[in-house]
Amino acid sequence: MQNRSTIRKILFEYFKGSATSVQKKWIEEWVKQSNENEELFYQYLEEWERINPQYIADSQLAFENFVERLNHPSKSTFSLKTSVVTDPSNFRYYLFAAASIVIVLMFAWSFRDPILNKTFTTRHGEIKMIVLSDGTHVNLNANSILKVRRSWLGESQRLAFLDGEAFFDVSYHEFKKFKIRTDNQLEVVVHGTEFNMYTRHKTTQVVLKKGKVELVKYDDLGSNSIFMKPGEMIRLEPDGNLNKTQVVEPDQYSSWKDHRYIFDKTSLRQIGNMIFDNYGLNVIVNDTVLNDLTVSGSFTAIDVDDFANSVAQVLDIKFQREGDTIFFSD
């Protein structure tokens, strides 16, 4: 078994493109052996990239120099960061060089996310159980995306990104906080705890079942922190306000992971939005008055037809599905 120093040396040769065929084969087999090896691979890749930064052109300087050449064709020096070109007539070359640099940078940036993050996704109507490399269990609801940093082993925190809905049972690590970020500048900081998190349409909702959670809201003026206790729900509205309420049964907000749905005066309009988010189907109601009808109670539904039919039965209305559209009528 190779020690870390030897592994690091071999991987650095691999990243540099100098690894032998034997070393390449060993690396391929070594990475597949465990999640720890895979994370170590990306940790050393990030380290190698920091030590060996790739050439990044100063695009603003390049553009300014190009405009200067157009305005003053008699000047013979064109500077692209550290490069010097002395041909004053070859403007096509300058355009081609600048365009090539932009294309290369865009191509490299497009691969940045899969290099840094490991992504888990679910389709419409799909619920997935995920076990992360630190032992954290995640139930990922339908039409959701969870990204986690590949280099957890080499960082002081465990960083994740959520778009959708998930129930987290976070494994406790004394010196590594688990953090989840959303696209509306909210960060959830946890240790070992269980909670349900929903984040869609610029709205984020966290319901804490067990443990302790800190919510940090960032804005132009700084940040604002709120600590949660078990049985509390905090909701970040699209206007940026954080609202805290007490819930009697936290489990009802994560019952979806068992295909069980619990409603408390939930309107048909809200249920229609839920069908669109989780199943990707449009909902049309033939009478706007029906949108204000509410559902209270619970039922189990395996798929969208079962779900919509149960809602229709509770409200005593009609349900019909045509392709990717569901119709409710009186």
Backbone bond lengths (Angstrom), bond angles and torsions (degrees), N, CA, C in turn:
res aa  C-N    CA-C-N  psi(-1)  N-CA   C-N-CA  omega(-1)  CA-C   N-CA-C  phi
1 M - - - 1.462 - - 1.531 109.99 -
2 Q 1.328 117.53 129.16 1.446 121.94 -178.54 1.528 110.22 -76.30
3 N 1.348 116.79 142.74 1.454 118.81 173.76 1.530 109.15 -80.74
4 R 1.337 115.62 171.61 1.470 119.73 -174.09 1.523 112.27 -65.05
5 S 1.324 116.37 -35.08 1.457 119.83 179.98 1.525 110.80 -62.51
6 T 1.330 115.90 -42.60 1.469 120.30 179.51 1.522 110.65 -69.05
7 I 1.344 116.28 -41.32 1.469 120.64 178.84 1.520 110.59 -61.17
8 R 1.332 114.98 -43.89 1.461 119.68 179.55 1.531 110.80 -59.76
9 K 1.319 116.92 -43.51 1.456 121.57 -179.28 1.530 111.18 -62.88
10 I 1.336 115.77 -43.96 1.472 119.74 -179.35 1.528 110.38 -65.64
11 L 1.333 116.51 -42.52 1.461 120.16 -179.30 1.525 111.63 -65.83
12 F 1.325 116.77 -38.15 1.456 119.29 178.39 1.530 110.77 -64.07
13 E 1.333 117.44 -37.47 1.459 120.54 174.90 1.528 110.35 -64.28
14 Y 1.322 115.72 -37.74 1.467 121.71 179.42 1.534 110.43 -65.21
15 F 1.342 117.25 -46.01 1.457 121.38 -179.85 1.527 111.14 -65.08
16 K 1.327 116.01 -31.52 1.461 121.36 -179.72 1.523 111.38 -77.89
17 G 1.338 116.28 -15.55 1.457 120.59 -179.16 1.507 113.28 88.78
18 S 1.357 116.49 16.97 1.471 120.30 -176.47 1.532 112.67 -109.80
19 A 1.323 116.71 6.86 1.466 118.92 -178.24 1.525 110.48 -70.72
20 T 1.332 115.95 145.93 1.460 121.06 177.41 1.526 109.05 -77.13
21 S 1.319 116.49 168.21 1.465 120.85 178.92 1.524 111.25 -62.93
22 V 1.327 116.50 -34.66 1.466 120.43 177.37 1.524 110.39 -66.96
23 Q 1.331 117.02 -42.89 1.456 120.98 179.03 1.536 111.11 -64.82
24 K 1.326 117.17 -40.82 1.461 120.69 178.74 1.522 111.20 -61.01
25 K 1.319 116.86 -43.03 1.464 120.88 179.60 1.527 110.19 -65.86
26 W 1.337 116.27 -40.94 1.468 119.93 178.82 1.524 110.80 -62.45
27 I 1.351 116.85 -41.90 1.464 121.12 -179.85 1.522 110.76 -63.13
28 E 1.331 117.48 -44.17 1.461 121.43 179.93 1.532 111.06 -58.97
29 E 1.322 116.46 -43.27 1.464 120.11 -179.90 1.530 111.36 -72.86
30 W 1.324 116.27 -37.51 1.471 121.53 -178.18 1.526 111.15 -65.19
31 V 1.325 118.07 -41.95 1.469 122.23 -178.90 1.524 110.80 -63.03
32 K 1.329 116.97 -36.11 1.469 121.16 -177.09 1.529 113.25 -75.87
33 Q 1.320 117.31 -12.30 1.470 120.05 -174.27 1.523 113.53 -68.57
34 S 1.337 118.41 -34.70 1.470 120.18 -177.10 1.517 110.62 -161.31
35 N 1.354 115.64 160.62 1.463 120.96 175.26 1.521 110.84 -64.22
36 E 1.332 116.63 -32.23 1.460 120.84 179.87 1.523 110.44 -64.02
37 N 1.339 116.62 -41.81 1.462 120.15 178.01 1.530 110.95 -64.34
38 E 1.333 115.95 -40.09 1.460 119.88 179.72 1.526 110.97 -63.84
39 E 1.334 117.51 -43.02 1.461 120.98 178.90 1.528 111.18 -66.05
40 L 1.343 115.88 -37.93 1.461 119.95 178.95 1.527 110.33 -65.03
41 F 1.333 115.97 -37.29 1.463 121.05 177.44 1.521 110.73 -56.98
42 Y 1.357 116.63 -48.84 1.462 120.54 -178.22 1.526 111.61 -73.25
43 Q 1.315 117.03 -28.81 1.467 119.91 175.58 1.524 110.52 -62.94
44 Y 1.341 116.16 -46.65 1.456 120.22 179.39 1.527 111.67 -70.55
45 L 1.336 116.76 -29.48 1.461 119.93 176.57 1.528 110.22 -64.51
46 E 1.338 116.68 -43.89 1.462 120.10 177.49 1.523 111.03 -63.92
47 E 1.347 115.82 -39.88 1.460 119.50 179.15 1.522 110.44 -63.75
48 W 1.333 116.88 -43.73 1.462 121.08 -179.73 1.525 110.86 -63.28
49 E 1.357 117.04 -38.41 1.455 120.36 179.43 1.528 111.31 -67.34
50 R 1.342 116.67 -33.98 1.464 119.15 178.27 1.529 111.05 -68.72
51 I 1.340 115.38 -38.04 1.474 120.02 -179.29 1.519 111.02 -75.43
52 N 1.329 116.67 -32.20 1.460 121.67 -176.94 1.525 110.16 -120.37
53 P 1.326 118.39 70.46 1.468 120.60 -178.33 1.517 111.24 -62.23
54 Q 1.320 115.37 138.57 1.450 120.18 178.57 1.525 109.24 -77.47
55 Y 1.324 116.54 156.13 1.457 121.18 -179.45 1.516 109.55 -65.15
56 I 1.321 116.43 123.81 1.463 122.70 177.21 1.516 107.54 -120.48
57 A 1.302 116.88 117.23 1.458 120.33 -177.64 1.513 110.82 -75.88
58 D 1.308 116.26 150.69 1.458 122.84 173.68 1.518 106.42 -84.42
59 S 1.339 117.92 92.02 1.459 121.69 -173.59 1.516 112.15 -64.52
60 Q 1.343 117.09 -34.64 1.461 119.97 178.39 1.527 110.61 -64.01
61 L 1.344 116.40 -44.78 1.462 120.74 178.74 1.522 110.50 -63.86
62 A 1.327 116.05 -39.65 1.464 119.75 179.38 1.524 110.76 -61.34
63 F 1.338 116.03 -43.44 1.461 119.83 -179.77 1.526 111.20 -65.66
64 E 1.351 116.47 -43.45 1.458 120.27 179.52 1.529 110.71 -61.20
65 N 1.327 116.35 -42.05 1.462 119.95 178.80 1.530 111.84 -64.16
66 F 1.342 114.69 -38.17 1.461 118.97 -179.59 1.529 110.41 -65.27
67 V 1.343 117.76 -44.13 1.461 121.79 177.53 1.515 110.21 -62.52
68 E 1.328 116.79 -39.68 1.457 121.37 178.19 1.523 110.37 -60.87
69 R 1.337 116.57 -39.19 1.473 119.62 179.98 1.521 110.81 -66.67
70 L 1.355 116.50 -37.15 1.457 119.51 179.42 1.518 111.12 -67.16
71 N 1.327 115.98 -40.10 1.462 120.84 -177.67 1.523 112.63 -77.29
72 H 1.327 117.78 -29.15 1.466 122.08 -177.39 1.528 109.69 -132.79
73 P 1.330 116.98 73.89 1.469 120.69 -175.95 1.520 114.52 -63.21
74 S 1.330 117.80 -14.88 1.457 119.34 -178.52 1.515 112.99 -76.69
75 K 1.342 116.71 -17.68 1.460 119.76 179.41 1.517 109.26 -74.76
76 S 1.312 116.53 144.55 1.458 120.15 -171.20 1.511 114.07 -110.26
77 T 1.343 118.55 6.23 1.467 119.41 -177.16 1.515 110.32 -117.19
78 F 1.315 115.70 125.95 1.471 121.81 176.35 1.511 107.37 -121.24
79 S 1.340 117.13 119.31 1.464 120.95 -174.09 1.509 110.85 -107.14
80 L 1.297 115.64 125.61 1.464 122.13 172.89 1.511 106.64 -120.97
81 K 1.331 113.98 89.36 1.461 122.87 -172.30 1.524 109.22 59.03
82 T 1.334 119.71 -96.67 1.463 120.24 -176.66 1.520 112.27 -108.74
83 S 1.353 117.78 -0.91 1.456 120.27 -177.27 1.519 110.21 -87.80
84 V 1.321 116.82 149.33 1.463 121.92 177.00 1.516 108.09 -127.07
85 V 1.351 115.92 125.86 1.454 121.69 178.30 1.513 107.86 -117.54
86 T 1.286 118.01 128.70 1.469 120.51 -172.66 1.515 113.79 -107.72
87 D 1.320 119.19 3.48 1.458 120.83 178.20 1.527 109.03 -87.32
88 P 1.340 119.52 107.73 1.461 121.26 -173.89 1.515 113.59 -77.44
89 S 1.307 118.92 -10.49 1.461 120.29 -173.96 1.522 114.03 -102.60
90 N 1.325 116.54 -11.68 1.465 119.12 -172.34 1.528 111.11 -90.56
91 F 1.338 116.10 68.41 1.460 119.43 -178.04 1.532 111.48 -68.92
92 R 1.330 117.07 -30.62 1.466 119.07 178.60 1.524 110.71 -62.02
93 Y 1.310 115.58 -34.49 1.469 118.80 177.99 1.517 110.64 -63.06
94 Y 1.351 115.93 -42.49 1.461 119.05 -179.97 1.529 111.00 -62.03
95 L 1.343 114.86 -44.17 1.466 119.00 179.10 1.520 110.91 -61.87
96 F 1.329 114.33 -45.16 1.469 118.54 -179.25 1.525 111.10 -63.03
97 A 1.344 116.68 -42.73 1.467 120.68 -179.37 1.519 110.98 -63.96
98 A 1.335 116.63 -45.27 1.462 120.02 -179.68 1.518 110.93 -63.86
99 A 1.349 116.34 -43.37 1.469 120.07 179.54 1.517 110.75 -64.49
100 S 1.333 117.02 -39.53 1.468 120.32 179.56 1.512 111.43 -62.97
101 I 1.344 115.84 -41.02 1.463 119.70 179.71 1.517 110.62 -62.40
102 V 1.348 116.30 -44.29 1.464 120.17 179.59 1.519 110.92 -61.39
103 I 1.344 117.12 -43.65 1.466 121.11 -179.81 1.520 111.19 -62.86
104 V 1.336 116.58 -43.75 1.467 120.50 179.87 1.517 110.98 -62.64
105 L 1.341 116.51 -43.57 1.463 120.11 -179.67 1.520 111.04 -64.63
106 M 1.345 116.21 -41.90 1.469 119.61 178.74 1.519 110.64 -64.08
107 F 1.329 117.70 -40.92 1.465 122.03 179.60 1.519 110.52 -63.58
108 A 1.350 116.06 -44.81 1.462 119.56 179.97 1.518 111.25 -64.85
109 W 1.332 116.75 -40.80 1.466 120.05 -178.53 1.525 111.55 -66.01
110 S 1.353 116.80 -34.06 1.459 120.16 -179.02 1.516 111.92 -64.63
111 F 1.344 117.81 -22.85 1.462 121.25 179.80 1.527 112.11 -97.46
112 R 1.325 117.22 1.68 1.460 120.35 -178.13 1.526 111.63 -66.47
113 D 1.342 116.68 -43.14 1.462 120.23 -175.80 1.525 112.81 -63.38
114 P 1.352 119.90 -51.21 1.470 118.64 179.04 1.519 114.31 -64.43
115 I 1.342 117.03 -22.39 1.463 119.61 177.37 1.516 110.27 -74.72
116 L 1.342 116.87 -43.09 1.460 121.10 -176.38 1.526 112.98 -81.79
117 N 1.340 117.54 -33.37 1.458 121.04 -170.86 1.524 112.70 -121.27
118 K 1.319 114.70 149.06 1.455 121.76 169.98 1.522 106.79 -103.63
119 T 1.323 117.82 126.93 1.460 122.01 -171.13 1.524 111.62 -110.70
120 F 1.335 115.08 133.26 1.464 122.92 174.44 1.524 107.61 -115.97
121 T 1.320 117.15 133.83 1.462 120.72 -179.23 1.528 110.32 -133.72
122 T 1.331 115.30 158.20 1.454 121.56 173.40 1.521 109.03 -129.07
123 R 1.317 115.77 146.20 1.457 121.29 176.99 1.531 109.73 -82.30
124 H 1.317 116.35 172.54 1.454 120.50 173.97 1.535 109.12 -61.17
125 G 1.328 116.05 130.09 1.459 120.95 179.01 1.516 114.52 82.83
126 E 1.333 118.32 1.13 1.466 122.40 -177.53 1.527 111.00 -106.36
127 I 1.333 116.34 135.92 1.463 122.81 173.09 1.524 107.00 -118.73
128 K 1.335 116.41 130.95 1.462 120.26 -173.79 1.529 110.79 -125.05
129 M 1.342 115.47 137.31 1.463 121.99 175.00 1.521 108.49 -97.36
130 I 1.336 116.78 127.21 1.459 122.20 -176.11 1.524 109.51 -126.63
131 V 1.329 116.92 136.63 1.461 122.10 172.82 1.518 107.18 -114.20
132 L 1.331 116.95 115.18 1.451 121.41 -179.21 1.526 110.81 -78.33
133 S 1.312 116.28 166.67 1.465 120.79 -173.38 1.525 113.19 -65.07
134 D 1.344 118.36 -19.75 1.467 121.00 178.91 1.519 112.39 -90.94
135 G 1.342 117.72 2.26 1.458 121.81 -179.76 1.510 114.13 97.08
136 T 1.330 118.04 -4.36 1.464 121.90 178.05 1.524 110.22 -67.90
137 H 1.353 115.86 134.73 1.463 121.94 177.35 1.530 109.04 -101.67
138 V 1.327 115.71 133.78 1.460 121.00 -179.37 1.522 109.61 -131.08
139 N 1.336 116.42 126.91 1.458 121.80 168.55 1.519 106.96 -97.98
140 L 1.310 116.95 113.32 1.456 121.96 -176.43 1.519 109.76 -99.17
141 N 1.334 115.71 118.37 1.452 120.66 -177.89 1.525 110.87 -72.42
142 A 1.334 115.32 173.42 1.460 121.15 -176.04 1.516 112.29 -61.59
143 N 1.335 115.68 150.40 1.466 122.96 175.57 1.525 111.26 52.44
144 S 1.328 116.90 49.49 1.464 122.31 -177.57 1.521 110.81 -129.47
145 I 1.332 114.99 158.02 1.464 122.06 179.12 1.520 108.62 -131.41
146 L 1.332 116.15 128.27 1.460 122.44 174.49 1.521 108.18 -123.73
147 K 1.342 115.74 126.18 1.459 121.00 176.55 1.523 108.88 -117.78
148 V 1.329 116.20 137.25 1.466 121.16 176.88 1.525 108.31 -129.74
149 R 1.318 115.72 144.59 1.454 120.77 177.76 1.523 110.16 -63.46
150 R 1.318 116.69 137.06 1.458 121.22 178.81 1.529 111.81 -73.45
151 S 1.330 116.99 -25.35 1.466 120.48 -171.75 1.523 112.44 -100.75
152 W 1.332 118.26 41.73 1.457 121.63 179.60 1.526 112.21 -57.06
153 L 1.338 116.76 -37.19 1.472 119.54 -174.43 1.517 111.82 -63.98
154 G 1.319 117.89 -28.18 1.446 120.30 -176.86 1.514 114.09 -102.38
155 E 1.327 118.33 10.19 1.451 121.04 -177.77 1.522 111.27 -117.97
156 S 1.329 115.56 162.19 1.466 121.10 -178.86 1.512 112.42 -87.30
157 Q 1.319 117.69 -0.24 1.451 121.57 179.10 1.523 109.55 -145.21
158 R 1.327 115.48 160.94 1.459 121.45 175.72 1.521 106.81 -108.59
159 L 1.321 116.39 105.23 1.455 121.70 -172.00 1.521 111.14 -103.44
160 A 1.348 115.34 134.07 1.458 121.45 178.57 1.521 109.36 -137.70
161 F 1.345 115.22 160.80 1.458 121.54 179.48 1.533 107.40 -130.75
162 L 1.341 116.57 134.22 1.466 120.55 -177.83 1.514 110.64 -125.82
163 D 1.328 115.03 134.93 1.461 122.51 170.49 1.527 106.03 -133.39
164 G 1.325 116.46 104.62 1.458 120.96 -176.18 1.515 110.55 133.17
165 E 1.326 116.20 -130.34 1.465 120.41 -179.16 1.517 110.09 -144.82
166 A 1.341 115.65 143.09 1.462 120.36 -179.97 1.524 109.69 -158.15
167 F 1.337 114.61 152.27 1.463 121.27 171.74 1.523 107.01 -108.76
168 F 1.342 116.08 127.13 1.463 121.89 -175.56 1.523 110.94 -111.00
169 D 1.323 115.65 132.24 1.462 123.19 167.67 1.530 105.02 -118.12
170 V 1.344 114.84 92.46 1.465 121.17 -168.29 1.525 111.06 -83.27
171 S 1.311 115.80 130.37 1.458 122.16 176.25 1.531 109.30 -73.08
172 Y 1.325 117.47 136.27 1.465 121.98 -175.95 1.520 111.34 -81.43
173 H 1.325 115.57 131.27 1.455 123.22 172.50 1.517 107.44 -134.26
174 E 1.308 117.03 121.38 1.460 121.44 -171.53 1.524 112.77 -59.99
175 F 1.321 117.90 -38.27 1.458 120.36 -172.77 1.528 113.12 -109.14
176 K 1.325 117.40 6.17 1.458 119.68 -179.46 1.528 110.00 -130.62
177 K 1.324 116.10 104.20 1.451 119.85 177.88 1.523 110.54 -72.84
178 F 1.306 115.48 146.38 1.461 122.79 176.49 1.525 107.05 -97.30
179 K 1.334 117.17 122.45 1.461 121.22 -177.64 1.521 110.54 -125.11
180 I 1.327 115.21 137.52 1.463 121.42 176.94 1.518 108.12 -121.50
181 R 1.321 116.02 128.34 1.462 120.99 179.25 1.518 111.16 -112.14
182 T 1.336 115.11 151.14 1.456 121.51 178.98 1.527 109.19 -122.22
183 D 1.336 115.75 172.01 1.464 118.99 -178.65 1.517 112.85 -81.68
184 N 1.354 118.85 -0.28 1.461 120.57 176.61 1.524 111.40 -108.67
185 Q 1.331 115.59 31.73 1.468 123.98 171.89 1.532 112.68 62.85
186 L 1.325 116.12 37.48 1.454 121.41 174.67 1.523 108.81 -114.33
187 E 1.333 115.73 139.88 1.454 121.26 177.58 1.522 108.99 -126.50
188 V 1.324 116.07 129.72 1.460 122.13 177.46 1.517 107.81 -104.12
189 V 1.327 116.02 120.12 1.469 121.84 -177.44 1.527 108.04 -109.51
190 V 1.334 117.40 121.51 1.470 121.31 -175.38 1.520 110.02 -134.14
191 H 1.322 114.65 164.44 1.460 121.67 169.28 1.533 105.58 -113.89
192 G 1.325 119.09 -118.69 1.458 120.22 174.88 1.512 108.27 -93.66
193 T 1.314 117.82 116.24 1.464 119.81 -174.36 1.521 110.82 -165.66
194 E 1.339 115.35 169.29 1.456 121.98 177.46 1.522 108.91 -126.77
195 F 1.320 116.08 129.64 1.467 119.47 -179.21 1.521 110.13 -159.71
196 N 1.340 114.37 157.93 1.460 121.03 175.56 1.518 108.30 -106.55
197 M 1.325 115.43 137.31 1.467 120.28 -177.11 1.520 109.50 -131.59
198 Y 1.322 114.36 128.37 1.466 122.21 178.51 1.515 107.91 -122.73
199 T 1.343 117.59 128.75 1.458 120.10 177.18 1.527 109.81 -145.18
200 R 1.321 115.01 103.26 1.457 122.97 177.32 1.529 108.41 -147.79
201 H 1.336 115.60 155.29 1.467 121.53 172.70 1.531 112.14 52.82
202 K 1.327 116.61 41.21 1.466 123.01 177.91 1.531 112.60 63.00
203 T 1.319 116.25 20.66 1.460 121.93 176.55 1.524 108.88 -123.43
204 T 1.324 116.86 133.51 1.463 121.44 177.97 1.519 109.08 -126.41
205 Q 1.330 115.41 134.08 1.460 121.34 -179.83 1.520 109.42 -131.70
206 V 1.326 116.34 129.99 1.458 122.35 178.91 1.519 108.77 -123.12
207 V 1.322 116.11 127.84 1.465 122.04 176.34 1.519 107.41 -119.13
208 L 1.337 116.28 118.98 1.462 121.50 -174.82 1.527 110.50 -93.37
209 K 1.334 115.89 122.69 1.454 121.26 177.43 1.518 111.30 -91.42
210 K 1.333 116.84 -43.78 1.465 121.03 -175.99 1.519 109.50 -152.90
211 G 1.346 116.22 144.62 1.451 120.91 176.36 1.519 112.53 99.16
212 K 1.318 116.30 -150.57 1.459 122.94 -176.38 1.519 109.46 -141.50
213 V 1.335 115.06 135.10 1.452 121.07 -177.19 1.528 109.08 -134.54
214 E 1.313 114.97 140.17 1.465 120.90 173.70 1.518 108.72 -114.60
215 L 1.331 116.64 130.00 1.453 121.85 176.13 1.526 108.66 -105.60
216 V 1.324 116.04 127.40 1.461 121.45 -179.34 1.519 108.16 -116.82
217 K 1.330 116.10 119.93 1.477 121.84 178.65 1.520 108.58 -104.69
218 Y 1.336 115.56 122.41 1.458 121.32 -179.77 1.530 110.05 -100.55
219 D 1.331 115.70 142.11 1.464 121.75 173.45 1.519 108.83 -148.03
220 D 1.316 115.94 -172.39 1.468 120.48 -176.20 1.521 112.48 -65.44
221 L 1.342 117.25 -22.10 1.461 120.78 -177.53 1.525 112.96 -93.39
222 G 1.331 117.05 -7.29 1.461 119.80 -178.95 1.516 111.14 138.19
223 S 1.334 116.91 -130.83 1.465 120.98 -178.11 1.525 110.38 -143.19
224 N 1.334 114.83 158.42 1.461 122.60 179.04 1.517 108.24 -135.41
225 S 1.344 117.69 128.08 1.460 121.76 -175.97 1.522 111.37 -111.18
226 I 1.338 115.00 142.48 1.459 122.33 174.66 1.518 107.99 -134.69
227 F 1.334 116.94 130.41 1.458 121.21 177.28 1.521 109.79 -96.91
228 M 1.333 115.20 141.49 1.460 121.07 -178.64 1.527 110.83 -110.20
229 K 1.334 114.73 150.42 1.456 122.44 173.10 1.522 108.58 -114.76
230 P 1.323 118.29 157.81 1.465 119.99 177.91 1.523 111.47 -54.51
231 G 1.317 115.86 137.10 1.456 121.00 -179.09 1.512 113.77 90.48
232 E 1.331 117.12 4.42 1.455 120.57 179.03 1.528 110.83 -106.57
233 M 1.324 114.23 151.04 1.468 121.35 176.02 1.523 108.21 -125.86
234 I 1.315 116.15 131.42 1.457 121.68 175.05 1.524 107.85 -119.38
235 R 1.317 114.15 133.84 1.462 120.23 -177.55 1.525 109.40 -125.71
236 L 1.328 116.29 125.01 1.451 122.26 174.77 1.523 107.90 -95.51
237 E 1.336 115.57 113.37 1.457 121.18 -177.11 1.528 110.46 -81.92
238 P 1.343 117.30 162.04 1.469 119.98 178.70 1.523 113.76 -58.17
239 D 1.356 117.71 -24.09 1.458 119.71 179.31 1.527 112.81 -81.81
240 G 1.348 117.11 -1.19 1.457 120.92 177.16 1.509 115.25 96.69
241 N 1.338 117.57 -3.77 1.467 121.00 -179.56 1.527 111.14 -79.85
242 L 1.345 116.22 140.15 1.458 122.61 175.20 1.523 109.09 -102.90
243 N 1.329 116.74 122.83 1.459 121.87 -179.08 1.523 110.01 -117.72
244 K 1.346 115.97 128.80 1.464 121.11 179.85 1.532 109.85 -110.34
245 T 1.336 115.91 133.19 1.463 121.46 177.02 1.524 109.58 -137.19
246 Q 1.325 116.12 160.47 1.457 122.73 177.24 1.521 108.85 -95.64
247 V 1.315 116.87 136.52 1.471 121.12 177.53 1.515 109.04 -117.69
248 V 1.329 115.95 142.88 1.461 120.84 -176.72 1.517 111.06 -77.31
249 E 1.332 116.37 -42.73 1.466 121.48 -177.26 1.532 109.68 -126.81
250 P 1.322 118.20 91.97 1.473 120.43 179.38 1.522 113.34 -58.53
251 D 1.337 116.93 -29.28 1.467 119.99 -176.65 1.521 112.57 -63.15
252 Q 1.325 117.36 -25.40 1.457 118.24 -176.53 1.527 112.39 -67.36
253 Y 1.333 117.03 -21.54 1.459 120.11 -179.30 1.530 112.20 -81.30
254 S 1.316 116.48 -12.08 1.468 120.20 176.65 1.524 111.99 -118.68
255 S 1.324 116.47 15.16 1.470 119.73 -178.77 1.525 111.82 -66.58
256 W 1.332 116.88 -17.58 1.459 120.66 -179.95 1.529 112.23 -58.91
257 K 1.353 116.83 -27.02 1.474 118.90 -177.89 1.520 111.79 -68.16
258 D 1.331 116.66 -15.82 1.467 121.51 174.54 1.521 110.92 -107.77
259 H 1.339 116.76 18.15 1.467 123.63 -178.57 1.531 111.76 59.70
260 R 1.330 115.02 29.29 1.467 120.49 178.19 1.528 108.12 -114.79
261 Y 1.320 115.54 131.63 1.455 120.83 -174.60 1.522 110.30 -119.43
262 I 1.325 115.45 126.80 1.457 122.27 -177.17 1.520 108.52 -117.19
263 F 1.318 115.76 127.96 1.460 121.17 -177.64 1.524 110.58 -122.29
264 D 1.313 114.73 144.34 1.463 121.73 176.39 1.526 108.04 -133.54
265 K 1.326 115.40 93.88 1.466 122.26 -177.44 1.526 111.00 54.72
266 T 1.329 115.15 45.73 1.465 121.78 179.16 1.521 109.28 -88.85
267 S 1.321 117.53 125.71 1.464 121.49 -175.77 1.525 111.27 -74.92
268 L 1.325 115.27 158.87 1.459 120.52 177.22 1.530 110.10 -64.03
269 R 1.329 117.25 -30.95 1.457 120.64 176.66 1.535 110.27 -62.69
270 Q 1.330 117.02 -44.17 1.471 120.78 178.26 1.525 111.36 -65.56
271 I 1.327 115.89 -38.60 1.466 120.26 178.68 1.526 110.11 -65.57
272 G 1.336 116.56 -37.30 1.467 120.20 176.40 1.517 111.72 -61.37
273 N 1.340 116.74 -40.91 1.468 120.41 176.74 1.530 110.68 -64.23
274 M 1.332 116.82 -37.30 1.462 121.03 178.75 1.531 110.88 -65.12
275 I 1.322 116.47 -40.67 1.471 120.47 178.74 1.523 110.32 -63.72
276 F 1.334 116.49 -40.11 1.462 119.79 179.03 1.527 111.11 -65.93
277 D 1.348 117.29 -44.52 1.467 120.82 -178.09 1.522 112.28 -66.46
278 N 1.337 116.83 -45.87 1.466 120.58 -172.65 1.523 114.47 -87.69
279 Y 1.330 116.52 -27.85 1.464 118.54 -175.46 1.529 113.77 -119.13
280 G 1.329 117.24 -9.56 1.459 120.57 176.96 1.509 114.47 72.94
281 L 1.332 117.01 21.28 1.464 120.97 -179.69 1.525 110.59 -108.67
282 N 1.333 115.48 144.13 1.461 120.58 175.78 1.523 109.89 -80.42
283 V 1.323 116.72 148.45 1.463 122.25 179.47 1.522 108.70 -121.44
284 I 1.322 116.11 126.66 1.463 122.18 177.78 1.521 108.77 -120.79
285 V 1.323 115.71 128.26 1.462 122.02 178.76 1.523 107.48 -111.57
286 N 1.347 117.48 125.66 1.465 120.36 -172.02 1.523 113.32 -74.63
287 D 1.319 117.82 -14.42 1.461 122.54 178.44 1.525 107.90 -135.45
288 T 1.335 116.57 119.90 1.464 119.95 -176.71 1.524 112.40 -60.69
289 V 1.314 117.55 -22.66 1.467 120.21 178.44 1.525 110.74 -62.91
290 L 1.325 115.91 -32.93 1.471 120.12 -178.83 1.527 111.37 -64.46
291 N 1.327 117.58 -27.44 1.464 120.52 -179.07 1.520 112.98 -59.89
292 D 1.335 116.35 -25.59 1.462 120.54 -178.09 1.521 112.99 -89.43
293 L 1.340 117.50 -5.00 1.465 119.75 174.82 1.526 109.28 -64.27
294 T 1.327 117.34 142.54 1.465 120.80 -177.23 1.521 111.99 -118.30
295 V 1.331 113.99 153.21 1.465 121.85 179.42 1.522 108.63 -116.96
296 S 1.326 115.93 132.84 1.461 122.08 173.41 1.523 107.97 -130.84
297 G 1.308 116.34 135.21 1.455 120.54 -177.32 1.513 110.71 127.21
298 S 1.324 116.61 -164.15 1.458 120.33 -177.17 1.517 110.79 -146.11
299 F 1.325 114.97 155.71 1.455 121.26 173.97 1.522 108.32 -158.07
300 T 1.324 115.46 163.72 1.469 122.00 178.40 1.511 109.27 -107.59
301 A 1.334 116.71 134.60 1.457 121.56 -179.65 1.521 109.22 -139.77
302 I 1.320 116.38 128.31 1.462 121.42 -177.79 1.523 111.95 -84.52
303 D 1.354 117.44 -35.62 1.458 120.66 -179.03 1.524 109.67 -138.07
304 V 1.330 116.56 -179.55 1.455 120.83 -173.76 1.521 112.40 -67.55
305 D 1.338 118.33 -35.17 1.456 120.20 178.82 1.522 110.82 -66.08
306 D 1.323 115.63 -41.83 1.459 120.88 176.87 1.526 110.18 -62.81
307 F 1.341 116.12 -41.28 1.462 122.06 -179.54 1.530 110.67 -63.33
308 A 1.343 117.17 -53.17 1.464 121.50 -177.32 1.522 111.64 -64.00
309 N 1.324 116.87 -37.44 1.466 120.76 179.36 1.520 110.65 -65.89
310 S 1.336 117.67 -39.13 1.467 121.16 178.46 1.529 110.82 -64.89
311 V 1.330 116.75 -41.08 1.466 120.64 177.62 1.522 110.22 -62.62
312 A 1.331 116.75 -43.93 1.465 120.99 -179.40 1.523 111.14 -62.28
313 Q 1.326 117.42 -40.26 1.464 120.89 179.88 1.521 111.45 -65.84
314 V 1.339 116.87 -42.08 1.467 120.28 179.73 1.525 110.92 -63.52
315 L 1.343 117.40 -40.23 1.465 121.92 -177.56 1.527 112.82 -87.58
316 D 1.328 116.81 -4.97 1.465 122.34 -178.92 1.530 110.87 58.53
317 I 1.346 115.06 47.72 1.456 121.10 176.11 1.522 108.50 -127.58
318 K 1.335 116.38 176.51 1.457 120.99 -177.76 1.531 110.93 -97.28
319 F 1.319 113.98 148.81 1.461 121.27 179.38 1.517 109.73 -130.03
320 Q 1.341 115.94 136.25 1.457 121.45 177.30 1.516 108.84 -146.88
321 R 1.316 116.43 138.19 1.467 121.30 177.80 1.511 110.05 -116.23
322 E 1.332 115.20 131.09 1.458 122.20 175.42 1.523 108.49 -130.25
323 G 1.334 116.44 103.81 1.465 121.04 -178.72 1.518 111.56 63.91
324 D 1.328 116.01 -120.20 1.454 120.55 -178.10 1.526 112.72 -99.49
325 T 1.331 116.33 22.50 1.465 121.48 -179.35 1.521 110.83 -129.33
326 I 1.341 115.25 137.53 1.457 121.75 175.96 1.518 108.51 -111.97
327 F 1.331 116.68 132.81 1.458 122.50 -179.71 1.522 109.50 -112.52
328 F 1.337 115.44 130.14 1.465 121.64 171.24 1.521 107.85 -112.51
329 S 1.317 116.74 134.80 1.468 120.83 -179.65 1.518 109.86 -145.42
330 D 1.333 115.09 160.91 1.470 119.02 179.87 1.506 111.44 -86.90
